[in-house]
Amino acid sequence: MVTRLSASDAAFFGLEDSSTPMYVASLAIVRKPRNGLSYETLLETVEKRLPQIPRYRQKVREVTLGLARPVWIDDRDFDITYHVRRSALPSPGSDAQLHELVARLGSRQLDRSRPLWEMYLVEGLAGNRLAIYTKSHQALVNGMTALEIGHVIADNSPKPPEFGEDIWIPAREPSDAQLVMGAVGEWIARPTAQLAAVRSAVSEVATNSGQLLDLGRRFAAAAATFVRGTAPSSPLNTTVSRHRRLTVARARLEDYRNLRARFDCDVNDVVLAVIAGALRNWLLSRGEPVPPTATVRAMAPMSVYPDEELDSSGPGQAISEVAPFLIDLPVGESNAVVRLSQIAHMTESHPTAASLVDARTIVTLSGFAPPTLHAMGIRVATKYPARQFNLLITNVPGAQKQMYIAGAKLLETYAVPPLLPNQVLAISVTSYNGMVFYGIHADRDAMSDVEVLPSLLAESLEELLEAAQ
């Protein structure tokens, strides 16, 4: 089946270069089951879920002379063993060695001649653990018709559900001439539609979603984002190399919930305040000037209800929308409680605040939603000039119960966000099963000290907890 890429998907496909590959990645740490987790078992698990994500068996074909946007076509030579791969650490592998491996794998672009995703089963990790690293091109995941693969391979029980037989017959691949004729035909038959396809991202989102009832609110949010101007000068913004670093942090979700109750705010506000405190101390550790009015501007996309859900009894089983949110983190403020208060006030003042999705709603979505929701947040952020913010922060609540992958207990889950042009740091936060997991992705050259951030995040959280007593 031939389907033309949407304007957004085509933009993501054309946006990347060797230093900024446009993919969304995740790192799952699982406990090795008693009978083990073989490569063949993972391969079988993924293969059974592919009918739920048909895009993962399709590749992109570009149209001659760029006469139209590229198209998705079935990969007649689809080979799942090319996409699901096996790797190993020298046993006993440490977490630091795993992060180094993931950083190297993340530095590579996906093969554009094949479906745009890869998965690695990483063996040899100490503590009877395995890791599963996945990356999918941003053009592949839109959250509505195409989910991220991590969304569909996670289960509620160690015994995976039964799936019917998958009979997949790839469609015949069109010739270059057929693609050109199709493009010309579309321009002749629907010139207005073709022109509309190249409108701005804001217009596209409003039109394609079919939700025009509350266009005023959306326009206000978008306008507020666009008029903010260039982000403050920061060491976070410099040339991005082809090489990466990854580090992670974790904390108890209960601590964040207690701070939410104590200071009458949202867990997301607490997360942003903890990051602000960590960035403040990171800047100070570098000898950077941090005057009282200093800020670091983050793009922190927020999940909101679709308009039709606001008028009904509650959200359905569809993924919510994700709205852009630029927030100036007050890194110049030395008082942790004042930082949190300022951030909570900015969140409440955002035009979409009335329709924000409660964390309890998001975690009831079908499947394990965080990988897809992180992808949607990244998709929103990349529609805005990178010079308007210093770094990307995505924060997604996950299931607060035990999940499994191919029968293996899921212990930890980290999103690994891409680095945007001239941004050397990106942070993704996922809460899952009573814990908060930070995936911290950085440029290898510009952020050689990124390993200090986990301890700085812990210190920032502890500062708020002490103030709450």
N, C-alpha and C positions, 0 to 999 in steps of 0.2 A: 504494500500500500504506500502511495506517495502522498506525503503531507508537507506543505510548505512551512518552514520555520516561521514563527511569529516574529514581529519586528523586534521584540525584546530578545528572543532566543538568537536571532541573527546578529543582534548587536553584541551579545556575549560571545558568540562564535568568532566575531571579527575583532573583539576588543583585546584579546590576550596577545601577549608576545612571550618571548623566552624568559623574561624576568618576572612577568606577572601572569602565570598560567591561571585561567579562570575555572577553578573547580571548587566543589565543596567536599571536604574530607571528614572522616570520623575515625576514631580509634576506640575500639571496644576491648576491654580486658575481661576474659572469661576464666572461670575455674575449669580445669580439665576434668571431665566426667570420669567416673570410676573405670568405665570401659574405653576411655580416651575419646578424642575428637580427631578423626582422621581427615586428611585432605579430601578424600572421596566422599565422606559424609557431608562436609561443608559444600562441596561441589553439587551434590544431590539436593541439598536444602535450597541452594540458590536457584538451581535449575527448575525446581518445582514452583518457585515464586515468580518466575519470569512472566507467566501470563498476566500477573497483576501489574506488571510494569513493562508493557510491550515495547516502549521506547528503548529499552536496554538491549533489544535485538535489532535495532536499527542504526544506520550510520548516516552521516551527512554527505550529500552530493551538492556541489556548487554548480550554478548555472553559468554556461559560457558567457563571457563578457559581462558578468554581473547583471544580466538583463532582469533578474528577479532574485528574490531572496532564495537561499539554498533550500533544499528539500530533505525530509527524512525518508529514507527508503529501507526496506528490509535487507539485512545483510545475508545474502544467499550463502556465504561462506562462514557464517557465524560459528565460532569455536569457543565454547565456554571455558575450555582449559587455557585459552589465551588470556581471558579476563580474570579468572579466579586462579591465583598463583600461590606458590608456596615459598616461604623464606624461613630462615632460622638464625637465631643468635648463638654465639658460642656458649654452651651451657656451663654453669648456670648464668643465663643472661640477666643483666640488671635493667632496671627501668631506664637508666641513662643511656644504655646501649640501644634499647628499643626506641627511645626518642630520637637518637642519632640516625637510626635506620629510617624511621618515618620521615625525618627532615630530608634525607637524601631522596627517598621515593617521592616526596612532595615537591621536590625541585624540578621534576621532569614533567614535560608536557604529555598529555594523552595523545595516543596515535589517532590522527584524524582520518585515517583510512578505514577505521573500524568503529564499532559502537564505543561511545566516549565514556568508558568507566573501567576501573580496575579494582580488584580485591586481593588482599594478601593475607594468608594464614601464616602467622609468625610463631614458630615453635622455639623451644629452648628457654622460655622465660622462667626465671626463678619462682619458687613458691607454688609449683604445680599449676601454673597459669599459661594461658595462650593469649595471643593478641590477634585481632582482626582489624586490618587497616583497609579502608575503602575510600576511593575518591571518584566522584562523578562530575562531569563537566557541568558548569552552571547552566548551559543551554538545555541540558537534559531534564532539569528539575524545575517545574513551575508551581508545584504544590496543589494544583487542581487536577489536571489530566495526567500529570506525570509526577510520581512520588520518588523520593530518594530510596535507594535499595535497602538501606538500614531500617527504613520505616516498615518494610514488609518481611524481613527475615527474623525479626524478634517475636517471640511467643510468650504467652502468659504461663505456660507450663513446660516442664522438661520434655513432655511428649508432644512433638509437633502435630498439628492438625492434619487430617487426611486431605489430599488434593486429588482431583480427578486427573485422568490421563491428559497430558498436554500434547495435542496434535497441532504442530505449527508447520505451516507450509508457506515459506517465504514467497512473496509476490515477485514477478519478473522485474528485473531492474530496467528502468527506462534508458534509452539511448540519449546521447547529448542532443541529437536533433529533436527528440520528443520533448526534452526539457525546455529547449529554446522555443519550440512551437507552443508549448503550454504557457510559457511566460508571455509570449506575444499575444496569445489568445486572451489571457487575463487582462492585459493592457487594453485590448480592443473592446472586450466585453464589459469590463468594469474599471474604466480609467479612474473614476472617483475613489473606488475602494483601494486601488493601488497607491494613489496619492495619500490617502488616509493612513496607509500602512507605515509611512515614513514621518508621521507626526511625532511630536515630542512624547517622552515617556509618560508624562502626567496625563496628557490627553488620551493616550493609548490605554492606560489603566482604567480611566473613567469609562471609556467607550466599550472596551472589550469585556469588562465585567458586567455591563448592562445595568449598572446601579447608578442611576442619575438622580434618584430622589433626594439624595443628600449631597449633591455636588458642591454646594456652598461650603460645607464643612471640610470636604476633601481639598477644595481649592485653597481654603484658608490655611490648611496644614501645609500644603505644597508651597504656597506663596511664602509662608513664614520660614520655610526651609531655604528657599532660593534667595531670599533677601538678606540672609545672615552675612553674606560676604565671605571673604577669605578667612580661613582659620588662623588663630594666633601662630606666630613663629614658634617652632618647637624642634628639638632634636629628633622627634618622631617622624619628621618629614624631610627625607633626603633621598638620594638615588637608591633604588632597590636593585640588589644584585640577583644573580640566578640561584643563590644558595640560601638555605633556611636553617633555622634553629627551632626546636620545639621543646617546651617544658610544660609541666602541668602543676596544678594545685588542687587541693581538695579540702573541704570543711564540712562540719555538721550542719544540715539544713535547720535543725532545731535552733541553733544560735541565730540564724537569720530570721526565723519566725519570732523568736523572743524579742529581737530588736524591732521587728515590725510592730509587735504589740506594744512594746514599751514606748516607742516614739510615734505611734499612730501614723504609720506610713505603709508603703508597699514593699514586699520583698525585693522587687526590682530596684527600688530606691536604695535599699541597703546594699545591694550588689554594686551599684554605681558609686556609692559612697566609699565602699571598701576599695574599689579600684582607684578612686580619686586619691585616697590616702596613700595607697601604694605608689601611684605615679608621683605624688608629691615627694615622697622619700627617695624614690629613684632619681628624680631630678636633683635633689639635694646631694645625693651620693655622688653624682657626676660633677658637682660644683657649679651647677647651672643657677642663674639668678631666679629666685622664686619670690617676687614681691607679693604683698597681701592680695593684690587684685589679679594675680596670675590665674589663667584658666587653660585647660586643655579641652578642645572641642571634640566630642565623640558623636558618631552616628550610632544611635542605639535603637534600631527599629523595634516597634511595639506591635503586638498582635491586637487586632480590633475586630469587633463583630461586623460581618457583612450587614448592610442596611436592612435587608429583609428580615434578618434575625432579630434586629432591635424591635421590630413590630410584632414578633411572635412570642411564644411562651418561653423560648430559650433556644440556644444554639443546637444545630443538628450535628450530623456526623461528618460534615465537610471541614476542611482546613479553614481556619479563619483567615482574614486578610492581614497583611502586615503593613503598617504605616511608617513612613520615615519619621525620625525624631532626632533632631540635633540638640545636644545639651552641652553647655559649657561647664565642665567639671571644675569646681573651685579649688584647684590644687594650691592656691596661695593662702587659703584659710587654714590656720594651724589647729583650730578646734574641731575635733571629729564630729561632735554633735551638731555644730553649726553647719559643717559641710553637708551632713545628712539632711538637715532642715532646708537648706538652700536647694538641694537636689529634689526633695519631695515637693517643694513649692513649684519648681520648674516643671515637674511632671504633671502636677494638677493643672497648671496653666496651659498645657498643650491642647490644641483644638480638638484632638481625638480622645481626650481623657475620659469623656462620658461613655465612650463605647469600647474601652479597653477590655480585653478578655481576661477574666479571672483565671488564675493558675489552675484552679480546680476544674474549670471547663476544658482547658487545653488538654489536660491529662486524661480526659474521658474520650478524646478523639480515637477513632478506630486505628488500631495499629500502634506502633511505638513512634510517636510523632516528632520527637526532637530533631532527627536528621533532616526531615523535610522542612520544618519550621526554621531551622538555621539557614537552610538553603534559600528560603523565601526572604529572610532578613538580609542575606547577602545580595540577593537579586534587587531588593529595594535600594540598598546602599549604592550599588554600582550604577544606578540611574542618575546619580548626582555627581557633580565634579568633585574629584578627590581633594582638590584644594580647599573645599568648603569645610572639611573636618580633618582632625589630626589622626584619628584612628577609628576603627570599626569595633563595636562591641555588640555581640548578639547574646541574648539571654533567653533561654527556653526552659520551662518546667517540663519534666518528664514524669513517667509513672512512678508513683510512690509504693511500688510493690516489686517483688522479684520478677525479673524477666529472664528469658533464656534465648540462646542462639544455637540452633542445631543440637538442642538438648543440653548445652553447656550453660551453667549459671553465669549471667552477666553481672560482673562485679563493679566495673567502672565504665563510664562512657564519656568520651571527650569529642567535641567538635573541633576541627582544625580549619579555621577560616583562611581564605586566601589573602595575600597582601595586595592591596590596591596600589596603583602608580604613586610613587613617592611617599608611601606610607610603610614604615618598617616594623610596625607592630599591629597585630589584630588579636582580639580576645573573644572567645566564645565560652559561655557559661551554661551548664546543663545541670538541673537538679534531678536526682534520680534515687529512689529507694532510701530516702533519709540523708542523702549527701548532696553536696554542691561540688561540681567538677569544672575546673577552669582549663580550657585548652588555650595555651599561649603560644602564638606563632610569630616568629620574628625573622628579620633579615640577619643572615649570619655575620655579615661584616659590620653593619651599622649598630647591631644590638648584641655585641659580644658578651655583655653583662646581663642578658635576659634571665640567666639562672637565678638572679637575686630576687626576681619578682615573686615567686611562691612564698618566700619568707616575708617579703614586704606585704603581701596580701594578708598573711597570717597576723602580722603585727598590726595592720590597719583594722582588721576585725577585732582583735583583742582590745584595741584602744576603745572601740565602740562598746564592747561588752563591759569593760571596766567603768565606762561612763554611765552605763545603764543600771549599775548596782546601787 
